[in-house]
Amino acid sequence: MPVARLIGLIPGLFRNLARDERGVSTIFVAAAIVPMFGLAGLAIDAGRGYIVQARLHQAVDSAALAGGRVFFNDDRDAQITMYLNANFPANYMGATLSTPTITANEATGTVTVSATASISTTFLRVLGIDNMTVQSRTVVERADRGLELVLVMDTTGSMDSDDKLEDMQAAAHELLGILYGEKTSIDNLWIAVVPYISAVNVGASHTDWLAPGSLASLDYVYNDSDTSAYIWGRTRGSRVSSSNCNSGLASSLFNSTAIYNSSRDECIYGATILSGVSQGSCTGLNRSWDSSNNRCIEGMAWQGCVFARWDNGRDVTDDPPSVEPFEPYYYPWTYSSNDFPSFRDNVNNGDSPNKYCPKQQITPLTQSRSTIEAAIDDLVAEGGTNIATGMAWGFRVVSPRWSGLWGTADSPLPYDEPLMDKAVILLTDGKNDISSSSLNAYGFLSDRHLGTSNEYTAEGELDDRTEEICDNMKAADPDNPIIIYTIAFGSSVPANAEDLMRYCASSSSHYFDANSGLELSTAFKTIANELANLRIAE
């Protein structure tokens, strides 16, 4: 019998006693003993019932909140049941707990949990009442705060082993599934992707971020005054003949399309045709005009990577280009007596002058789930590791000092935007790595832009600068700090890299050591569930 119904019996017991006017005192007392005993039993058993009901309500609340945190997990119902049983111990005050009823609505983001507990009575048995039933029901609603989230993802060559790249992509998709649910966009959810290797590709459209004249000063385009040397995107004179160019020799050597301009005797590798461009416009763009076919030919061009601003310490800050512009990343070359240039540290399948510049550029904050899904799918493993540069650009992608610079007005939002959080997830499978012969965002090691030409000392300096960047992110707005999650992924991450990830994380609980794809999946799910805030709706 429900506890509330038992309480309703009390007035009736008293009314029955008040109407009883029969016989002598002995008969009255004898007649009164049973209802008085029942009244006392009711008070005792009802008290037990209320205690059990309070404990049940607490347990159902905890179970529902736990279910909300793992809303999209396959084992959600099992976890709800586990939390319910953990918070309502077996045989608590003699009660028997039922199997919970669980209902989840992915469209509304709610999970409903209800359960009952049956209690055997002690004193009320004299009234023929053998048990009481208490029940509780809780509805939890995903009431997500607004979020600007940046995924700073390691796409270096080592990620190509042991399926690590695929595991990272799968885990990132699981995170999106938790944050978005069944929706394709959410008004207050913005996500960005920053792939990093030895440099970061900010996008070739951002020439306005570059130092004035810095692109023009590079040999990316043909220079009429140079009559013998090779120029990026072009070769000059008879060094590459029409037959060699047309035979595909240039294309095979540079892994890119080569087009011959007979009117200027040029074999242009890495070439594309600029449609709809007149001769005057083509000349103004310093591109090659093919008068024989009335077409404008563009050779290999700047891909979008920039050097770190090492001179004034702005490599560790979120200072926008208005404070100090960037220099375009440019891999230099020399040429020999052969028909094609030889590149410093050898040509990398035609990628020069963008060698070790990731082909995939930053995907800035967007509300579009499909855009982020595509960016994750397009990740490619290549090159070395420069965690400092990756994290610096993660900072700039979410910093309000860059509001409007990424192509969306009023994004990123201010730090103190009501009900909004900013978070960064930094993942690496290795340490900061500086090669003595390869170009990176700090130039060549021999240039001493890190204060040394010693490889190991330079790597230690990069660790220090990574820590500075993390410190600057945490201190950008102490009242509304950027939440930093870090993940050391793989079974062979060096100890110093793990220490660096621990240092950068907002707290020890924000650091994850994921040795396998399964552990990485768990880490991303844990992060996503923490970012998906909950509230009890009913």
C-alpha positions in Angstrom: 0.0 0.0 0.0 1.4 3.5 -0.8 2.6 5.5 2.1 0.3 8.4 1.3 -2.7 6.2 1.5 -1.6 5.0 4.9 -1.4 8.5 6.2 -5.0 9.0 5.0 -6.2 6.3 7.3 -5.3 8.3 10.5 -8.3 10.7 10.6 -10.7 7.8 10.1 -9.2 5.9 13.1 -9.8 8.9 15.3 -13.4 9.4 14.1 -14.2 5.7 14.8 -12.9 6.2 18.4 -15.0 9.3 18.9 -18.2 7.6 17.9 -17.7 4.6 20.1 -20.1 5.1 23.2 -20.8 1.5 24.1 -20.4 -0.3 27.5 -18.1 -0.1 30.4 -14.6 1.1 30.5 -13.1 -2.4 30.2 -15.0 -2.9 26.9 -13.9 0.6 25.7 -10.3 0.0 26.4 -10.4 -3.4 24.8 -12.0 -1.9 21.7 -9.5 1.0 21.6 -6.4 -1.2 21.8 -6.5 -2.4 18.2 -6.9 1.0 16.5 -4.4 2.6 18.9 -1.9 -0.1 18.1 -2.6 0.3 14.4 -2.1 4.1 14.7 1.3 3.6 16.4 2.3 1.0 13.8 1.2 3.4 11.0 3.5 6.1 12.4 6.4 3.8 12.6 6.0 2.1 9.3 5.1 5.3 7.5 8.3 6.8 8.9 10.3 4.0 7.4 8.5 4.5 4.2 9.4 8.2 4.0 13.1 7.4 4.7 13.1 4.8 2.0 11.4 7.1 -0.4 13.9 9.9 0.2 16.8 7.5 -0.4 15.1 6.2 -3.5 14.6 9.8 -4.9 18.3 10.6 -4.3 19.3 7.4 -6.0 17.0 8.0 -9.1 18.4 11.5 -9.4 22.0 10.3 -9.4 21.2 7.6 -11.9 19.4 9.9 -14.2 22.2 12.5 -14.1 24.7 9.7 -14.8 22.6 8.6 -17.8 22.5 12.1 -19.1 26.3 12.3 -19.0 26.6 9.2 -21.1 23.4 9.9 -23.1 24.7 8.5 -26.4 26.8 5.6 -25.1 25.7 2.1 -25.9 25.9 1.1 -22.2 23.8 4.1 -21.0 21.0 2.0 -19.5 23.5 -0.3 -17.8 25.2 2.7 -16.2 21.9 4.1 -15.1 21.1 0.8 -13.4 24.6 0.6 -11.8 24.3 4.1 -10.3 20.8 3.3 -9.0 21.9 0.2 -7.3 25.0 1.9 -5.9 23.0 4.7 -4.3 20.2 2.4 -3.1 22.0 -0.5 -1.3 20.4 -4.0 -1.4 17.8 -4.6 1.3 18.0 -0.9 2.4 15.7 -0.8 5.5 14.2 -4.1 4.3 13.1 -2.6 0.9 13.2 -4.4 -2.4 14.1 -2.3 -5.4 12.5 -2.8 -8.8 14.2 -2.7 -12.2 14.2 0.9 -13.3 12.2 2.1 -16.2 14.4 4.2 -18.6 13.2 6.3 -21.5 15.5 8.5 -23.6 14.5 11.0 -26.2 17.4 12.0 -28.5 15.4 14.7 -30.2 14.7 16.6 -27.0 17.9 15.5 -25.2 16.0 14.1 -22.1 16.3 10.9 -20.2 13.6 9.8 -17.8 14.3 7.3 -15.0 11.6 5.9 -12.6 11.8 3.1 -10.0 9.8 1.7 -7.1 10.7 0.0 -3.8 8.5 -2.3 -1.8 8.7 -2.4 2.0 7.3 -5.1 4.2 5.4 -3.6 7.1 5.9 -4.5 10.8 3.0 -3.2 12.8 0.4 -2.5 10.1 0.0 -6.3 9.6 -2.6 -6.2 12.4 -4.7 -4.1 10.0 -4.1 -6.5 7.1 -1.5 -4.3 5.4 1.5 -6.4 4.6 3.6 -4.1 2.5 4.1 -0.5 1.3 5.3 0.9 -2.0 7.3 4.0 -2.6 8.2 5.4 -6.0 10.4 8.1 -7.7 10.7 9.6 -11.1 13.3 12.0 -12.5 13.7 13.7 -15.9 17.1 15.0 -16.8 17.5 17.4 -19.7 20.7 18.3 -21.6 20.9 22.0 -20.9 24.2 22.6 -22.7 26.0 25.9 -22.1 27.3 27.6 -25.1 30.7 26.4 -26.2 33.6 27.4 -28.5 35.7 24.3 -28.9 39.0 23.9 -30.8 40.5 20.5 -31.7 44.3 20.9 -32.0 45.1 17.7 -33.7 48.5 16.1 -34.3 48.7 15.0 -38.0 52.4 14.2 -38.1 53.9 11.3 -40.0 54.0 9.1 -36.8 50.2 9.2 -36.7 50.3 7.1 -39.9 51.4 4.0 -37.9 49.3 1.6 -35.8 46.0 3.1 -37.2 46.5 6.1 -34.9 45.2 8.6 -37.4 42.0 6.5 -38.0 41.6 6.1 -34.2 41.8 9.8 -33.7 39.3 10.5 -36.4 36.9 7.9 -35.0 37.2 9.3 -31.5 36.7 12.9 -32.7 33.5 11.8 -34.6 32.2 10.2 -31.3 32.8 13.5 -29.5 30.7 15.3 -32.2 28.0 12.7 -31.8 27.7 13.4 -28.1 27.8 17.2 -28.5 25.4 17.4 -31.4 23.1 14.4 -30.8 20.9 14.1 -33.8 21.3 17.8 -34.8 23.3 19.2 -37.6 24.0 22.5 -35.9 23.3 24.1 -32.5 23.0 27.8 -32.1 25.5 28.2 -29.2 28.0 25.4 -30.3 31.0 26.3 -32.4 33.8 24.0 -33.2 37.2 24.4 -35.0 40.0 22.1 -36.2 43.7 23.0 -36.2 45.8 20.3 -37.8 49.5 20.8 -37.0 52.8 19.3 -38.0 56.1 21.3 -38.2 53.9 24.3 -39.3 50.3 25.2 -39.5 48.3 26.2 -42.6 46.3 29.3 -41.8 44.8 29.4 -45.4 46.2 31.0 -48.5 43.3 33.5 -48.6 44.7 35.4 -45.6 47.4 37.3 -47.5 46.2 40.4 -45.5 47.8 38.8 -42.4 51.2 38.9 -44.1 53.9 41.6 -43.9 53.4 44.0 -46.8 55.4 42.9 -49.9 56.5 39.6 -48.3 54.9 37.4 -50.9 56.1 39.5 -53.8 59.7 39.3 -52.5 59.6 35.5 -52.8 60.4 33.6 -55.9 56.9 32.1 -56.2 56.3 33.8 -59.6 58.3 34.3 -62.7 60.7 37.3 -62.6 61.5 38.7 -66.1 64.9 40.0 -65.0 66.1 36.5 -64.1 67.1 34.8 -67.4 68.8 31.7 -66.2 67.8 30.6 -62.7 64.8 28.5 -61.9 61.9 30.3 -60.2 59.2 28.7 -58.1 56.3 27.7 -60.3 58.3 28.4 -63.5 61.4 27.4 -65.4 63.0 29.8 -67.9 64.5 29.4 -71.4 65.5 26.2 -72.9 66.5 24.3 -69.8 63.2 22.4 -70.0 62.3 21.8 -73.6 58.8 21.7 -75.0 59.1 17.9 -75.6 60.3 17.2 -72.1 57.5 19.4 -70.6 54.8 17.9 -72.8 56.1 14.3 -72.3 55.3 14.5 -68.6 58.9 14.6 -67.4 58.3 17.7 -65.4 55.1 16.3 -64.0 56.6 13.1 -62.9 59.5 14.8 -61.2 57.4 17.3 -59.4 54.3 15.2 -58.9 52.2 18.0 -60.4 50.8 19.2 -63.7 53.2 20.9 -66.1 52.0 23.3 -68.8 54.2 24.6 -71.6 53.9 28.2 -72.7 55.4 28.3 -76.2 55.0 32.1 -76.5 57.4 32.6 -73.5 59.3 29.3 -73.8 58.4 28.3 -70.3 57.6 24.9 -68.7 55.4 25.8 -65.7 55.1 23.0 -63.1 52.5 22.9 -60.4 50.4 24.8 -63.0 46.7 25.6 -63.2 44.8 27.7 -65.8 43.2 30.9 -64.4 39.9 31.0 -66.3 38.4 34.3 -67.3 41.6 36.3 -66.7 42.6 38.8 -69.5 46.1 39.3 -70.7 46.3 42.6 -68.8 45.1 41.1 -65.6 47.4 38.1 -66.0 50.4 40.4 -66.4 49.3 42.5 -63.5 49.1 39.3 -61.4 52.6 38.5 -62.5 51.4 35.2 -64.0 52.4 33.7 -67.4 50.3 34.8 -70.4 50.1 32.1 -73.1 49.3 34.2 -76.2 49.2 31.1 -78.4 46.2 29.8 -76.6 44.9 33.1 -74.9 45.2 31.7 -71.4 46.7 32.8 -68.1 48.8 30.1 -66.4 49.5 30.1 -62.6 52.4 28.1 -61.3 53.0 26.7 -57.8 52.0 29.3 -55.2 52.0 29.9 -51.5 49.9 27.3 -49.8 49.1 29.2 -46.5 51.7 28.4 -43.9 53.4 31.1 -42.0 56.6 31.4 -39.8 56.4 31.9 -36.1 56.9 35.5 -35.0 60.1 34.7 -33.1 61.8 38.2 -33.1 59.5 39.8 -30.5 58.2 36.8 -28.6 54.8 36.9 -30.3 55.1 33.3 -31.2 53.6 32.5 -27.8 50.8 35.1 -27.8 47.4 35.7 -29.4 48.5 39.1 -30.8 46.6 39.6 -34.1 48.4 40.5 -37.3 47.5 44.2 -36.7 50.0 44.1 -33.9 52.6 42.2 -35.9 52.0 40.6 -39.3 53.4 37.2 -40.3 56.0 36.1 -42.8 54.9 33.5 -45.4 56.5 30.1 -44.9 58.9 29.5 -47.8 61.2 26.6 -48.4 64.3 27.8 -50.3 66.0 26.0 -53.1 69.1 26.0 -55.2 69.6 24.9 -58.8 72.2 22.8 -60.5 73.1 22.2 -64.1 70.3 19.7 -64.4 67.1 20.5 -66.1 65.2 20.9 -62.8 66.0 22.7 -59.5 67.4 20.7 -56.5 65.8 21.7 -53.3 67.5 22.1 -50.0 66.9 18.9 -48.1 65.7 17.4 -51.4 62.3 18.0 -53.1 59.4 16.4 -51.4 57.1 15.2 -54.2 56.7 18.6 -55.6 55.5 20.2 -52.4 58.2 22.8 -52.4 58.1 25.7 -51.7 55.4 24.5 -49.3 57.4 21.5 -48.1 56.2 20.3 -44.6 53.4 22.8 -44.8 50.2 20.7 -44.1 47.9 20.7 -47.1 44.8 20.9 -44.9 44.3 24.4 -43.5 42.7 25.5 -40.3 38.9 25.1 -40.2 37.8 28.1 -38.1 34.9 28.1 -35.6 31.7 27.0 -37.3 28.3 25.8 -36.2 28.1 23.3 -39.1 28.6 19.8 -38.0 29.1 18.6 -41.6 32.0 21.1 -42.0 33.8 19.7 -39.0 33.0 16.1 -39.9 34.6 16.8 -43.3 37.6 18.5 -41.8 38.2 15.5 -39.5 37.8 13.0 -42.4 40.3 15.0 -44.5 43.2 14.8 -42.0 46.4 13.4 -43.5 49.5 12.2 -41.6 52.8 13.9 -42.8 55.8 15.7 -41.4 57.3 16.4 -38.0 56.0 17.7 -34.7 55.8 21.3 -33.5 53.3 21.3 -30.6 54.0 25.0 -29.8 52.9 26.2 -33.2 49.8 24.0 -33.1 48.8 25.3 -29.7 49.6 28.9 -30.6 47.1 28.8 -33.5 44.6 27.0 -31.3 44.8 30.0 -29.0 44.3 32.4 -31.9 41.3 30.5 -33.2 39.4 30.9 -30.0 40.8 34.3 -28.8 38.3 37.3 -29.0 41.3 39.4 -30.1 40.8 37.6 -33.5 37.1 38.3 -33.6 36.0 38.8 -37.2 39.4 37.8 -38.7 38.4 34.2 -39.5 35.6 35.3 -41.8 32.7 35.3 -39.3 31.6 38.5 -37.7 31.7 38.6 -33.9 33.5 35.2 -33.7 35.3 34.3 -31.5 33.0 35.7 -28.8 34.3 37.6 -25.7 35.6 35.6 -22.8 32.7 36.9 -20.5 29.9 36.1 -22.9 27.1 34.9 -20.7 26.6 31.1 -20.5 29.5 30.5 -22.9 32.6 28.4 -22.4 35.8 28.2 -24.4 37.7 24.9 -24.6 40.7 23.5 -26.4 41.6 19.8 -26.8 45.3 19.3 -27.6 46.4 15.8 -28.8 49.9 14.6 -29.6 51.5 11.2 -30.1 55.1 12.5 -29.6 57.4 15.2 -28.4 58.4 18.5 -30.0 60.8 17.5 -32.8 63.4 19.7 -34.5 65.3 18.2 -37.4 68.7 19.7 -38.2 68.0 19.7 -41.9 64.3 20.4 -42.3 62.3 23.6 -42.3 59.7 24.3 -39.7 57.7 27.3 -38.4 60.9 28.5 -36.8 63.0 28.3 -40.0 66.0 26.0 -40.2 67.7 25.0 -37.0 70.9 26.6 -38.3 69.1 30.0 -38.3 69.1 29.9 -34.5 65.6 31.4 -34.2 65.2 29.2 -31.1 68.4 30.6 -29.7 70.5 27.6 -30.5 71.6 25.4 -33.4 71.7 22.3 -31.1 68.8 20.0 -31.9 68.1 18.8 -28.3 68.4 22.2 -26.8 66.0 23.6 -29.4 63.5 20.9 -28.6 63.7 21.9 -25.0 63.1 25.5 -25.9 60.0 24.5 -27.9 58.7 22.7 -24.8 59.3 25.9 -22.8 57.4 27.9 -25.4 54.6 25.5 -25.4 54.2 25.9 -21.7 54.3 29.7 -22.1 51.4 29.4 -24.6 49.4 27.3 -22.3 50.1 29.8 -19.4 48.9 32.7 -21.6 45.8 30.8 -22.5 44.9 30.2 -18.9 45.7 33.7 -17.9 43.9 35.5 -20.9 40.8 36.0 -18.7 41.2 34.5 -15.2 37.5 34.9 -14.5 36.6 33.0 -17.6 39.6 30.8 -18.4 39.9 28.7 -21.5 39.5 25.0 -20.5 42.4 23.0 -21.8 42.2 19.2 -22.2 45.3 17.4 -23.3 45.8 13.8 -24.6 49.1 11.9 -24.9 48.1 9.2 -27.5 50.0 6.0 -28.1 52.1 3.6 -26.2 55.4 5.2 -27.1 54.9 8.9 -26.1 58.1 10.1 -24.4 58.0 11.0 -20.7 58.8 14.7 -21.4 55.9 14.9 -23.8 53.6 13.4 -21.2 54.9 15.9 -18.6 54.3 18.7 -21.1 50.7 17.6 -21.7 50.1 17.4 -17.9 51.4 20.9 -17.5 49.2 22.4 -20.2 46.0 20.7 -19.0 43.7 22.9 -16.8 44.0 20.3 -14.0 45.1 16.7 -13.5 41.6 15.5 -14.4 41.9 17.3 -17.7 44.9 15.2 -18.8 44.4 11.8 -20.5 47.0 9.1 -21.1 45.5 7.1 -24.0 47.7 4.1 -25.0 45.2 2.6 -27.4 42.4 3.5 -29.7 39.9 2.3 -27.2 41.4 4.5 -24.4 41.4 7.4 -26.8 37.7 6.9 -27.5 37.0 6.8 -23.8 39.0 10.0 -23.3 37.0 11.9 -26.0 33.7 10.6 -24.7 34.6 11.7 -21.2 35.5 15.2 -22.4 32.4 15.4 -24.5 30.2 14.4 -21.5 31.9 16.9 -19.3 31.2 19.6 -21.9 27.6 18.6 -22.2 26.1 20.1 -19.0 22.9 18.7 -17.5 20.0 19.8 -15.4 17.1 18.0 -13.6 13.9 19.1 -15.5 11.3 17.2 -13.5 
